[in-house]
Amino acid sequence: MPTYEYQCTACEHSFDELQSFSDPPLSKCPKCGKKKLRRLFGTGAALLFKGSGFYQTDYRSDSYKAGEKKESDATKPAAESGKATKAAAPGATENTSSTKASKSDGAKK
């Protein structure tokens, strides 16, 4: 239910009122009792969407959620294997230097 702002044109009293959409606008001022009340245009009449059920991701199927979980699990080991590959890279340069040494030994014979 939205909150509407009202102001009396006779006594300048202003207040907020929580009303349903189907309720008619108020016309009698609670302070002076005159029927000079008017509803103002304000930000209080906006709707607030709270809770679940308002986003596309709230309605994902179980198969989609299972695939999403598998994908996230698959990316974790890949990141760790990337670290292992970096650690193996210096060893690869050692192998190339030993290959060069064996080639030079062959040239000496």
N, C-alpha and C positions, 0 to 999 in steps of 0.2 A: 504494500500500500504506500503510495507516495505522500509526501508532506507538502502541503500547499501554504503559501504565504498570503495573508489577508491584511487589508488596511481599511480602517474606517475613514470615510471622507469628511465626517462631521467632527470627530474628536482626534483624528490622526493616530489612533491606537493601532498598532500593528502586532501581529502574532502569527504563529505557525499552527497548522491543523493537520493531523494525520487522517486522511480520508481515502475511501475506496474510489476507484475510477467511476463506478456507477452512481456514487452519491452526488446529489445536486450541490452546487456551490452554496456556501453559507451566505445569508443576507442580513442577519441581525448582529449588531456589534455586542459582544459580551460585556463591554465596559459601560457604554452609554445607553444601549438598548435601542438605538435607532437603526432603521433598515438602510443604512448608507455604507454597507460593507462591500468591498470589491476584492476579487482575487488578483494578486499580482503575478506577473511573469517572473519566475525565479529559477534557481537551480535546484530547488527542493523537489520538483516533480519528476526528477530523473529516476530511472530504474537502476537498481544495483543487482548484478548477477553474482551471487555468492555460492560457493560450494562446487561440487563436481557436476559434470553433465553439460557444461557450456563450451567445452573445447573439443576439437576433433580427436585429440589423443585420448579423451575419456572413453571413447567408444571403440577402441581397438579390439580386434578379435584375439582369441587365445592363440591361434596359430601365428599371428603377427607378433604377439608378445614373446612367444617361444623363439621365433626366428631372431628377434631383436636381442634376446638374451644370449643366444648362440653366437651372434655376431660380436657382441661386447666381450664375451669370453674368448673368442678367437683373436681379438685385437690385443688382449693382455699378454699372451705368450709371444706374439710377434714383436712387441716392444722389448720384451726381455731378450729374445733371440737377436734383436738388433744390437743390443749391448754386447752379446757374446761374439757377434760378427766383428765388432770393432776391436774386441780383445784379441781375436784371431788374426786381425790384419797385420800387426807387427810381426807375428810369426811367419806370415806369408812373405814379408820382405827378407826375413832370415833365410827362408828356403831359396829365394832367388839369389841371394849372395852365395849360398853354398853351391848352387847350380853353376854360378859364374866361376867359382873356385875349381869345381871339377872340370869345367871346360878348359880352364887355364892349365890344369895339371895334364890334361890330354895333349895340349899344345907343347908342353915341355918334353914329353916323351919322344 
